[in-house]
Amino acid sequence: MPILLKESEVHHLLPMQELIGVMEDALAAFAAGVVDQPVRSVVQIGEEKNYFGTMPAGLPNAVGAKLVTVFHSNVAKGLTSHLATILLLDPETGALQALLDGRYITEARTAAVSAVSTKYLAREDAKTLAILGSGVQARSHVEALRLVRDFQTIKAYSPNRGNLERFCEETGVTPCNSAEEAVRGADVVAAVSAAREPIVQSEWVSDGTHLIGVGACRPTHREFTADLMARSSIYVDSIPGAMKEAGDILMAIADCAITAEHIRGELGAKPRRTSQQEVTFFKSLGMAVEDVAAANLVYQRAIQAGVGTPFELA
């Protein structure tokens, strides 16, 4: 009988340290071609151009799909902008195994993948982290990135001062008065914003910095300038996905700053920086393989712990 897992149960069953390892394995499986996964299908909804995405994936040990919506007007209604549900199927029979709340899985796996990029591409001596944003992704990134580098200083900026101050008070992060103040001198910069236009300028970024682009997940949105993309060694979670959705890359190509060949490869191939001075950039779009692998981890732990509500489909 399939089980239903609420967000609180998912949160309890999904420790970040273990999730980072699961995401590293899932990315490697995708890069090796042992995952069957199309680029996510997205439809726009209403005049505000909210969107609904479907994300199926098949791994050797797990099959499933995430249904995700992004409604930015939800914030004014006291709801989160990103909502998701994950369906997990038996890889041997196709029968429904579980329905899981996908909001926290999306939050946590995104930060875990950023941590994998930091593990492989940031300098070993990285000590200063900058976070651009103050929402749930900002919080999860502070948690995850601290697990792969010993940051002595973490700075943050958000144009929403109230959110920024609450975030910094809860996490012990230092608030900044501008994106420039946060970025200058940082060894790792994670942009987890809702920006549609660039918020990071090349002249603020020191040689040897590792950049993580999370927020802009549509082809017409970007967080980093074209000249910064040209200066960076670019890595992605999925090359087909990046060439369809990654505005930071696609708009830099349209600006003639780079070509598609500027992308060095996928994170699952476990790339390494070539020098201490190299600026590396990881574009995170999020993939179904990440959601399904994370959901399978939760499901297996739930079965072991006897957690979840059984249900029948009438």
C-alpha positions as CSV (number, residue, x, y, z in Angstrom):
1,M,0.0,0.0,0.0
2,P,1.4,3.4,-0.9
3,I,2.2,6.0,1.8
4,L,1.7,9.7,2.1
5,L,4.6,11.7,3.6
6,K,4.0,15.3,4.9
7,E,6.6,18.0,4.8
8,S,7.4,17.6,8.5
9,E,8.1,13.9,8.0
10,V,10.2,14.5,4.9
11,H,12.2,17.1,6.8
12,H,12.9,14.7,9.6
13,L,14.0,11.9,7.3
14,L,16.3,14.0,5.1
15,P,19.5,15.0,6.8
16,M,21.6,17.4,4.7
17,Q,24.9,15.6,5.1
18,E,23.5,12.3,3.7
19,L,21.6,14.2,1.0
20,I,24.8,15.8,-0.3
21,G,26.2,12.3,-0.9
22,V,23.0,11.1,-2.6
23,M,23.0,14.1,-4.9
24,E,26.6,13.5,-5.8
25,D,25.8,10.0,-6.8
26,A,22.6,11.1,-8.7
27,L,24.6,13.7,-10.7
28,A,27.3,11.1,-11.5
29,A,24.6,8.7,-12.8
30,F,23.1,11.4,-15.0
31,A,26.5,12.4,-16.4
32,A,27.2,8.7,-17.1
33,G,24.0,8.3,-19.1
34,V,22.3,5.7,-16.8
35,V,19.4,8.0,-16.1
36,D,16.4,8.5,-18.4
37,Q,15.2,12.0,-18.0
38,P,13.8,14.6,-20.4
39,V,14.3,18.3,-20.0
40,R,11.5,19.6,-17.7
41,S,8.2,20.5,-19.5
42,V,6.8,23.9,-18.4
43,V,3.5,25.6,-19.1
44,Q,2.8,29.2,-18.2
45,I,-0.4,30.0,-16.2
46,G,-2.3,33.3,-16.2
47,E,-1.3,36.9,-16.9
48,E,1.4,36.8,-14.2
49,K,3.1,34.0,-16.2
50,N,3.3,31.7,-13.2
51,Y,4.4,28.3,-14.2
52,F,3.7,24.6,-13.8
53,G,6.5,22.1,-14.5
54,T,6.5,18.3,-14.9
55,M,9.8,16.5,-14.2
56,P,9.9,12.7,-14.6
57,A,13.1,10.5,-14.2
58,G,14.0,6.9,-14.2
59,L,17.0,5.6,-12.3
60,P,18.1,2.0,-11.9
61,N,16.7,1.9,-8.3
62,A,13.9,4.6,-8.4
63,V,11.3,5.9,-10.8
64,G,9.1,9.0,-10.2
65,A,8.2,12.5,-11.1
66,K,7.9,15.9,-9.5
67,L,5.0,18.3,-10.2
68,V,6.1,21.8,-9.4
69,T,4.5,25.2,-9.5
70,V,5.9,28.7,-9.1
71,F,3.4,31.4,-8.2
72,H,5.2,34.5,-6.9
73,S,1.9,36.1,-5.8
74,N,1.7,33.5,-3.1
75,V,4.0,35.5,-0.9
76,A,1.3,38.1,-0.4
77,K,-1.1,35.3,0.5
78,G,1.2,33.9,3.2
79,L,2.2,30.9,1.0
80,T,5.5,29.9,-0.4
81,S,6.1,30.8,-4.0
82,H,7.4,27.3,-4.9
83,L,5.1,24.3,-4.2
84,A,5.7,20.7,-5.3
85,T,4.5,17.1,-5.0
86,I,6.6,14.0,-5.8
87,L,5.2,10.7,-7.0
88,L,7.5,7.7,-6.4
89,L,6.8,4.5,-8.3
90,D,8.1,0.9,-7.8
91,P,10.9,0.5,-10.4
92,E,9.9,-3.2,-10.8
93,T,6.2,-2.9,-11.2
94,G,5.4,0.8,-11.8
95,A,3.0,0.7,-8.9
96,L,2.6,3.8,-6.8
97,Q,4.9,3.7,-3.7
98,A,4.5,7.1,-2.2
99,L,3.3,10.6,-2.5
100,L,5.6,13.1,-0.9
101,D,5.4,16.8,-0.2
102,G,8.1,18.1,-2.5
103,R,8.6,21.6,-1.2
104,Y,11.3,20.8,1.3
105,I,12.9,18.2,-1.0
106,T,13.3,20.9,-3.6
107,E,14.7,23.3,-1.1
108,A,17.2,20.8,0.4
109,R,18.3,19.0,-2.8
110,T,19.0,22.4,-4.5
111,A,21.4,23.4,-1.6
112,A,22.9,19.9,-1.5
113,V,23.8,20.1,-5.3
114,S,25.3,23.6,-4.7
115,A,27.4,22.0,-1.9
116,V,28.6,19.3,-4.4
117,S,29.6,22.1,-6.8
118,T,31.5,23.8,-4.0
119,K,33.2,20.5,-3.0
120,Y,34.6,20.1,-6.5
121,L,35.1,23.7,-7.8
122,A,35.7,26.1,-4.8
123,R,39.2,26.6,-3.5
124,E,40.1,24.3,-0.6
125,D,41.0,27.4,1.4
126,A,37.7,29.2,0.8
127,K,36.8,31.1,4.0
128,T,34.2,33.7,3.0
129,L,30.7,33.0,1.7
130,A,28.3,35.5,0.2
131,I,24.6,34.7,-0.1
132,L,22.4,36.9,-2.3
133,G,18.8,36.3,-1.1
134,S,17.1,35.8,2.2
135,G,14.4,33.2,1.6
136,V,14.3,29.4,2.1
137,Q,17.1,28.8,-0.3
138,A,19.4,31.2,1.5
139,R,18.8,29.3,4.7
140,S,19.3,25.8,3.1
141,H,22.5,27.0,1.3
142,V,24.0,28.3,4.6
143,E,23.4,24.8,6.1
144,A,24.7,22.8,3.1
145,L,27.7,24.9,2.1
146,R,29.0,24.9,5.7
147,L,29.3,21.1,5.5
148,V,31.8,21.2,2.6
149,R,34.0,24.3,3.5
150,D,35.1,25.8,6.8
151,F,33.7,29.3,6.2
152,Q,34.9,31.8,8.8
153,T,32.7,34.6,7.4
154,I,29.2,34.5,5.8
155,K,27.7,37.7,4.4
156,A,24.3,38.2,2.9
157,Y,22.3,40.8,1.0
158,S,18.7,41.1,0.0
159,P,16.7,44.1,-1.1
160,N,14.0,43.1,1.4
161,R,15.6,44.5,4.6
162,G,13.1,42.9,6.9
163,N,13.6,39.4,5.5
164,L,17.4,39.9,5.4
165,E,17.5,40.9,9.1
166,R,15.4,37.9,10.2
167,F,17.5,35.5,8.1
168,C,20.8,36.9,9.5
169,E,19.5,36.8,13.1
170,E,18.4,33.2,12.7
171,T,21.6,31.9,11.0
172,G,24.3,34.1,12.5
173,V,25.1,35.6,9.1
174,T,26.3,39.2,8.7
175,P,23.9,41.5,6.8
176,C,25.2,43.8,4.1
177,N,23.9,47.0,2.6
178,S,24.4,46.1,-1.0
179,A,25.1,43.1,-3.3
180,E,28.5,44.6,-4.0
181,E,29.4,44.7,-0.3
182,A,28.5,41.0,0.1
183,V,30.3,39.9,-3.1
184,R,33.6,41.8,-2.7
185,G,36.1,39.6,-1.1
186,A,34.0,36.4,-1.1
187,D,35.5,33.1,-2.0
188,V,32.1,31.5,-2.8
189,V,29.0,33.5,-4.0
190,A,25.6,31.8,-4.1
191,A,22.9,33.8,-5.8
192,V,19.5,32.5,-4.7
193,S,17.4,35.5,-5.6
194,A,14.2,36.2,-7.5
195,A,16.1,38.6,-9.8
196,R,15.4,38.8,-13.5
197,E,18.3,41.2,-14.3
198,P,21.9,40.9,-13.3
199,I,22.7,41.5,-9.6
200,V,26.4,40.5,-9.7
201,Q,29.0,42.6,-11.6
202,S,32.3,41.2,-12.8
203,E,34.4,43.9,-11.2
204,W,33.1,42.9,-7.8
205,V,34.3,39.2,-8.2
206,S,37.9,38.3,-7.1
207,D,40.0,35.9,-9.1
208,G,39.6,32.4,-7.7
209,T,35.9,32.8,-6.7
210,H,33.4,30.0,-7.1
211,L,30.0,31.3,-8.3
212,I,26.7,29.5,-7.9
213,G,23.6,30.6,-9.9
214,V,20.4,29.2,-8.5
215,G,17.7,31.8,-8.8
216,A,17.3,32.5,-12.5
217,C,15.7,29.4,-14.0
218,R,14.0,30.8,-17.1
219,P,15.7,31.7,-20.4
220,T,14.9,35.4,-20.0
221,H,16.1,35.7,-16.4
222,R,19.7,36.1,-15.2
223,E,21.7,37.0,-12.0
224,F,25.2,37.5,-13.5
225,T,26.4,39.8,-16.2
226,A,27.5,38.5,-19.6
227,D,31.1,39.7,-19.1
228,L,31.3,37.7,-15.9
229,M,30.1,34.6,-17.8
230,A,32.8,35.2,-20.3
231,R,35.4,35.4,-17.5
232,S,34.2,32.2,-15.8
233,S,34.7,28.5,-16.4
234,I,31.0,27.4,-16.7
235,Y,29.6,24.1,-15.4
236,V,26.0,23.0,-15.4
237,D,23.8,20.2,-14.0
238,S,22.5,19.3,-17.4
239,I,23.8,20.7,-20.8
240,P,20.5,20.0,-22.6
241,G,18.6,21.8,-19.7
242,A,21.0,24.7,-19.7
243,M,20.7,25.2,-23.4
244,K,16.9,25.5,-22.9
245,E,16.4,27.3,-19.6
246,A,19.6,28.9,-18.3
247,G,19.2,32.6,-18.9
248,D,22.6,33.5,-17.4
249,I,24.2,31.4,-20.2
250,L,21.6,31.9,-23.0
251,M,21.5,35.7,-22.7
252,A,25.4,35.8,-22.6
253,I,25.3,33.9,-25.8
254,A,22.8,36.3,-27.3
255,D,25.0,39.2,-26.2
256,C,27.9,37.5,-28.1
257,A,29.9,37.3,-24.9
258,I,30.3,33.5,-25.1
259,T,29.2,30.6,-27.3
260,A,27.7,27.3,-26.3
261,E,31.2,25.8,-26.3
262,H,32.1,28.0,-23.3
263,I,30.3,25.4,-21.1
264,R,33.1,23.1,-19.8
265,G,30.8,20.2,-18.8
266,E,28.4,18.8,-16.3
267,L,28.9,18.7,-12.5
268,G,28.3,14.9,-12.4
269,A,31.6,14.4,-14.2
270,K,33.3,15.7,-11.0
271,P,35.3,18.6,-12.5
272,R,38.1,20.3,-10.8
273,R,39.4,23.9,-11.0
274,T,42.6,24.3,-13.1
275,S,44.2,27.0,-10.9
276,Q,43.8,29.1,-7.8
277,Q,43.0,32.2,-9.9
278,E,40.2,30.6,-12.0
279,V,36.7,31.9,-11.6
280,T,34.3,28.9,-11.7
281,F,30.6,29.1,-12.2
282,F,28.0,26.5,-11.6
283,K,24.5,27.0,-13.0
284,S,21.9,25.0,-11.1
285,L,18.5,24.5,-12.8
286,G,17.4,21.5,-10.8
287,M,16.7,18.1,-12.3
288,A,14.1,15.4,-11.8
289,V,16.9,12.8,-11.0
290,E,17.7,14.9,-8.0
291,D,14.1,15.0,-6.8
292,V,13.5,11.3,-7.4
293,A,16.8,10.2,-5.7
294,A,16.0,12.4,-2.7
295,A,12.5,11.1,-2.5
296,N,13.7,7.5,-2.7
297,L,16.1,8.2,0.2
298,V,13.1,9.6,2.2
299,Y,10.9,6.6,1.3
300,Q,13.5,4.0,2.3
301,R,14.1,5.7,5.6
302,A,10.3,6.0,6.1
303,I,9.8,2.3,5.6
304,Q,12.6,1.5,8.0
305,A,11.1,3.9,10.6
306,G,7.5,3.0,10.1
307,V,6.7,6.6,9.2
308,G,4.0,7.7,6.7
309,T,0.2,7.4,6.3
310,P,-0.9,4.4,4.2
311,F,-3.7,5.1,1.7
312,E,-5.6,3.4,-1.1
313,L,-6.7,4.8,-4.4
314,A,-10.4,4.2,-4.7
